Amino acid sequence: MAEHEKLTFDELIRHWAKEKPDQVALEQEGSALTFAELEDRSRKVVAMLRARGLEKGDRIAWLGKNARHYFELFYSAARLGIVMVPIGWRLAAPEIAYILGDTGAKLLFIDEGFGELADKACGQMDAAPPIVDTPTARAEIAAAQPGDFAAAGADDAVLQLYTSGTTGNPKGAVLTNANLFSLRLPAEEAAQPWSSWDEDEAILICMPCAHIGGTGLGIMAIAAGIRAIVQAEFTPDGVLDAFEQGITRLFIVPAALQMVVQHPRAKDTDMSAVKYVMYGAAPIPLDLLREAVQTIPGAGFLQCYGMTETTGTIAMLPPEDHALDGNQRMRSAGKAVPGAELKVVGEDGGELPCGEVGELICKSPSNMIGYWNLPDATRGALKDGWMHTGDAAYMDEDGYVYIQDRIKDMIISGGENVYPAQVESAIYGHPAVSEVAVIGVPDETWGEAVKACVVPKPGTTVDPDDIIAFTRERLAGFKVPKTVEVIDAMPRNPSGKILRRELRAPFWEGRDRQVN
């Protein structure tokens, strides 16, 4: 069986341990693990998890930054069909407690420095999972006695990523082995240059592992049998260091890319090894593309469009469509990747002609199997095998997709998804607030910024700074409004629904897209 036909972590780990035992699989801060060592260590992790009483279908959670240890746990658990749930380390304790409770996680693995946050989150739960810190986990792994085990199959769930929910609580998108690995073969058959890998390649993981843009890069590395360099979090210096270590590919959001290419070190850093810069969450501004091409002249730029529910990229804008003088296609999200089918449909579900705006939907073997314990939400999102993205778009005659707006109210700020309902729910608790509506407004650095429009209760005065501080106690920092505007009344339709579009309109006037 060729490696591109392998659809499970177990098959891939065994394969690469045999084919390239001495090649580095995972590296962090100079500490490396070869594929042969990964196979041995993974078996010990499997034994440790089984000794803890875990079995196929159970959930384990990770709270921490990106770490080699996280990927060792994830890859190994996946061999058994134990589902990894990475939790965003920027989340507040109540948000973490919700995810832990929702998953029913049997263990919570924590990275160094997250003990206090984990204790705080677990203290808010009726039945909290045992907390296992990294030194304890490593000691148990070292002492474990590997043995035979029943490997998970292609259709077994292995990863559960939480996305912000339209109604306030996040939803767990459940992904199987096959979801993670099925699109490799059609990509290779299409013979696109970026779908093939050289032996000496290395990929940088610097986006958060609680996102498909972070964990997804680790999946890409194990699938291709190449070195993954793990960094705890994104910093411009870290990316520049990785360039000097010879990384050939990375995924980064435009705001972060700008920080890298404008860093004083950038002009003196050797970036000649970089083959592809993958970016997403927003189109690349023309000025930034010019600056990036000047700084990383050998790289091809790939815009990646997708979502957690589609296991990441379902449309891609290839390097040849990135023109330094700009072109129409740079405003698009690219075309469907091989193996994925995209179409734009109207409210009746019928496909719309080219140029007409409707909802973008996707059929792909990478579509999630569903939201964890949310059958109604799953039925609403997945219909006859098509994932409904919630993005309003049109398609041109050549199959390029142009995102216009969001049918859902989601805001994407610096690559992080924020749903207004969750922010509004937090702000509603403030004693001076009668009504609140949260919108996304243009932001030169982060693409969109969170803005709250607030109607005060009669006889009260709303202090914007106080609203921001109040929200920060309850939500992750990236969800907290950057600005608060006090208004007299909310614009509403005849049925009383708040018209967020009217609140947003003045800020987006004169722009081609209503989202970044």
N, C-alpha and C positions, 0 to 999 in steps of 0.2 A: 504494500500500500504506500503510494507516494505521500510525502508529508502534507501536501495540500489537500489530500483526501481525508486526513485525520481530523476528527471533529470533537475530540475530548482532550482535556488537560493530561489525563493519564497516558493516552496514546502519544501525545507530543513530547512529554517529559521523557518517556521511555525512548522515543525515537532519537531525540537530540543527544541524550546521554550515550547512546550507541554510536551515532554518526559523528558527533563532534564533542567527545567527552571533556577535552581540555579547553574548550572555548568558554569564555566568561558569559554567564547567563544574566547575572544580576550584580550590580556594583553600586556601592554608596560610600562616599568619602574614603576611597582607596581600599575598602574592604570588599573583596570579590568572591563570587561563588560560581564555579564552573558548572556546566550542564551535568557532568558526572556527580559532582558534589550536590547539586540540586536534587538529583534523583535519590541519592542516599539520604540527604537531609529531609526531603519530602516524605520518604517512608517513615522516618522517625516522627515527623509532625503528625502523620496519619495515625501512628501508634499512640501518640500522646492524646489525640482527640478521641480515639476509641477508648483509651483508658479512662477518659473523663466521661465516658458513657454516651458519646455522641454517635449518631448514625445518619444515614441518608435522609435528607429532607429537613434535618435540624438546621437552625440558624445560629451563626456566630457573628459578633459585631466587632468592629475596629474603631477606636476613637484615638486619633492621633494624626500627625502629619504623614506625608509620604515616607515610607521606610522599606528597606530591603526585607525586614522582618514581616511587614504586612504582606508583601508579595509572596514570601515563602508560605505564610499561613493560607493565603487565598488559593494559590496554585495547589497546595496540598489538600486543603479541604475540598476543593473542586474534584480531586481524584476520587473522593468518596461520595460526591453528591451532597456534601454539606454546604450550605449556602452562606457565602460571605456577605455581610452588610457593612460597608464602610460608611461611617457617619462623619459629616462635615465638621471639622474641628473648630470652625468659627461659630457653630451653632451655640445658642444659649442652653442652659441646663434644662428648662422645660421642653425645649424642642428635642433634645437628646432623649429625655425620659419618654416622650411620646413614641419616638422611633423604636426604642428598646422594648417598650410595652407592645407596640404594634407587631413587631417581628416575633415576640416571644423568644428572643435570643437566649440560648443556653449558657453562653459565655460572652463576656465583654473583655476583649483584649485592649489594653491601653498602652500608648507610647509614653516615653519619659516626659514628665511635666504635665500629665493630664489626670493625675490621681485626684486632685481637688475637684476638678470639673466632673469627673466620673462619679465621685462620692455625692456631690451635690445633685446630679441628675438621678442617681439611683435612690437617693434619699427621698425623692418625690414619687417613688413607685411603690405599689403594694407588694409586688413580687419582683424584685430586682435580680438580674443574673449575677453570678459570681464574677468578680473583677480579677483579671489575670494581667499583671504588669509584665513588661518585657523580660526583666531578669528571671522572674518566676517561670515564664513560658520557656525561656531558653534552657533553664535548668531541667525542666520536665522533658523537653525535647532531647537533651543530651542523655538523659537516663532511660529514654524509651527504648523498647525492644521491637524493632520492625518485624512484621510477619506478613503473611498473605492477606489480601483484602479484595472484596468485590468492587471493581471499578465502576464508576458512574457511566451511564450511557450518554449518547448524543442528546437525547431529549430530556435529560435530568437537569433541573435547575441548579445553578452554581453561584449566581450573583444577584443581589437585590439592591438596586440603587433607588434612593428616595428623591422624588421630584416635588417641588412645591405644589401644593394642591389648590385648586380653584376655590375650594370652600374653606380654606384655612389650614387644614392638616395636610402634611405631605403624603404622597402615595408611593408605595414600594413597587417599582417596575421589576418583574421577575424575568431573569434572562437565563437561558439554558446554554449548555455547551454548544449546541448547533447554532443558536442565535449568535454566539461569539465568533464562530469560525466558518460559517457556511458561505460567506461571500468571497472567500479567498480564491476558490477555484474559478468562478466566473471572471474575477479580476485578472487572474493569470492567463486565462484563455483569451481575454481581450487584448493581451500583450501590451498593456499600457506601461510605459517606462517606469512609473512610480510603483507599479505592482510587483516589480522584481527587485531582488535584494542581492547585493554583493556580500561575499564572505566577511569582509572587514567592516561591515556597517555597524553603527551603534545608534541607538535611539535615546533621546532624553525624555525623562518623565519629570516634569516640573509643575504641571497643572494638578489640582487636588485629586487624590485618589477616590474621594466620594463622588466624583464626576466621571462620566464615561470618557471625557477628555484626559483624565489622569490614569485610571485603571485600564482604560482602553489601549493606552500605549504599551502597558505591560503585557496585555493580551496580544497586541501586534508583534511584540518582541519574541514571545514564546512561540507564536505561530511561525514566524520567519526563522527562528533559531539564531537570533542575533543578540548582541550585548545590549542590555538596558541599563542606563545610568540613572539612578534614582536620586532626586534631590528633595529634601524635606518640604520645600515650598519654592515658589517662584521668587527669584531676585534677579535683577539685571546682572549683577556680578556672577551669580551662579551659572546663568546661561552662557556668559562670556567664558567662564572657566570650562564649561562643557565643550564649547567650541575648541578650546585649546586641547581638550582630551580626545578630540577627533570625532565628535558626534556628527552623524550624517543627516539625521532627521529630528524634528521636534514638532510638537503642536503647541500653539500659543495664541492667545487672543490679541487682536490688534493693539489694544491699549498697552499690553505687556511688551509686544514687539517694539512699539515706539520707545519705551523706556530703555530697551536693549540697544537699539541703533543710535540713540541720542546720548548714550552713556559716554563719558570721556574716554573710557578704555577701548571703546569699539573700534576706533581708527587704528589702534595698534594690535588688535587681536587677529590672529590668523583664522579665517573662517573658510578656508579653501576646501575643507572636507565636506561642508554642508551641501547636500544634494537637494533636499526639499524642506521648505518651511510650510507646514500645514497650519492654517489658522481658521477660526470660526467664531461664531456668536455675533459677528457683524462683518459687513464688507470692509475691504481695506481702503482707506482714503487714498486718493491719487498721490498726494504729496508724500504720504508715508510709504507707498509702494516705491516711489522714485528714490526716497532716502534709503529704504531697505535694500533695493537692488544695487545701489551704489555701495552700500556697506557690506552686503553679502552677494557679490556679483555672480558667483557660480551656482546660486540656488534657484530652483524652480519654486514658484509660489502656487500653493493649492488651497483654494477656499473650500472648506468642508462644511456642509450643511447637514444637520441631522438633529436627533434628540435622544434622550435616554431610552425612550420606548422603542426606538429603532436600532438600538445598540450603536448609536453614533451615526456615521456618515452615510447618507443615502443620495446626496447630490454633491457634485464636485466641479469647481471651476478650474480647468487645467492651466498650467503655466502659460501656454500659448495665447490664452485669452487675457493675460495680464499685460496690458500695453502701457508704456510709460507716457504716452500722450493721451491715455484714456480711451475708452470705447464703450459702446452700449452694454456689451456683455459683462463688463466689470461691475455693473449695477445688479447683476443676477447672482443667484446662488449656484450657478452651473447646471449640469445635466445629471440625470440619474446615473448612479454608478452601475457597472455590470452586475446583473443579478437582481437589481431592484427595479421596480416599475412605479412611475409617478404619473398621476393625472390630477387635473383640477375639476372639481365637481360643484354643481349648484346646490341649492337648498333641498332640491328633490333627489339628490344623489346622482343625477345624470351628468355625464362628462360634458364640459363646456368647450366651445370652439377656442382656437388659439386667440390670445389677446383678451379674453374675458376673465374677469376676476372672480374666483370662487375659493373653496377650501382645497388646499393641497393634501392629497392622500397617497399612501405608499403601500405597495405589496412587496414583501421581501422576506426571505428566510431569516433575516435578522430582527424582524418584528418580535417584540416581547410576547411571552405567553399570556401575560395579563398583569393586572395590579393585585398585589397581595391582599387577599380577603376582601376585595371590593368587586364583586361580580357585576354590579350595575355600572360602575365606572368603566370596567373592562368592556362590557357590551357597548357602552357609549363611544369608546375609543377605537375598538377593533370590530369592524363590521365586514363579514364575509372575507376575512383575511386582509382587509385594508386598514392600515393605521391612519386615523384622522389626526392630522398634525395640529389643527387649530390655527394654522397660518393661512391668511388670505393671500393668494398669489395668482399670477397668470403665467401661461407658458407660450413661448414663441414657436414659430414653424420648425425651428431646429431643436426643440426640446429643452431650451434653456428656461429655467424657472426664475421668475421675478417676484420676490416677496414684497407685498405691499403694506400689510398690516397684520395684526393678530386678531383672529376671531375671539380668542380668549384674551384676557386682559393682562397677560404676563408681561413683565418688564425684564429685560436682560441687561444687567449692569456689570461690566467687567467680566462677562462670561458666566455670572451667577444668575440663576432664575429667581425672580421675585414675583409672587402673586399678590396683587393688592389686597385680596380678602384677608390674608394672614396679617398684613401690616395694619389694615383697618381694624381688625379684631383687637389687636394690641392697643391701638390708640383710643378705641371706644371706651376703654376702661378709665380714661382720664376724667377727673371730675368736672372739668370745664368744657368738655367736648359734647356737643349735641349730635353733630353728624360729621362724617369724614369720608373723603374719597381720595384714593391714592392713584397717582398716574406716573407714567414714565415721561421724562422730558429730555431733550437732546443734551448730551454731555460730551465735550471734545475729548476727554480722556477715557471715560468708561463706556462710551456709546450712548447709554441712557443713565439718568439719575432718578432716584426715587423722590417724588414730591408729594406731600400731603396737603390737600385742600380741606380746611376745617371750618365748620360753622359752630360758633360758641353757644353755650347754653344761655338763656336770657339772664341778664344781670351779672354775667361773668366776663372776664377778659382772658383771652388765650395768649400765652407767651410761647412763641415758636420754639425757643431754646428749651423750655420746660417740656414741651411735647417730644422733642428729640431725645432728651435725657430720659424721659419716662419710657419711651419705646426701647431705648438701648438696654434697659434692664430686662426686657422681655424677649427680645429677638436678637438674632445674629447681626453683627455690625453692618453687613452689606445690605440688610433689609431696612435699616433705619433711614427715615427720610433725610435727605441732604438739606432740603428746604421745606418750610411750612408756610402756606399762604392762608390767611384768615379771610373768609368770604361771608357774605350776608345770607346767601341761600344757594342750594344745589340746583343746577339745571336738571330738569326731569322731563321724561316723555309723558304722554297722557295717562299711562298706567302707573306712573310714579317712580319708574326706574331712573336712577341717576345716569345722566348722559356723560360718561367719562370722556367721550370723544370731543364734546364741546369744551370741557376743561382743558383737554390736551391741545386743541386746535391752534390757539395763539402761539404756542411754543414751537409747533412743527410747520408753521406757515412758510410756504416757499420751498419746501423740501420734496424730493421725488418720492421718498418713502416715509411712511409714518412710524417706522421702527428702524433702529440701527442694528 
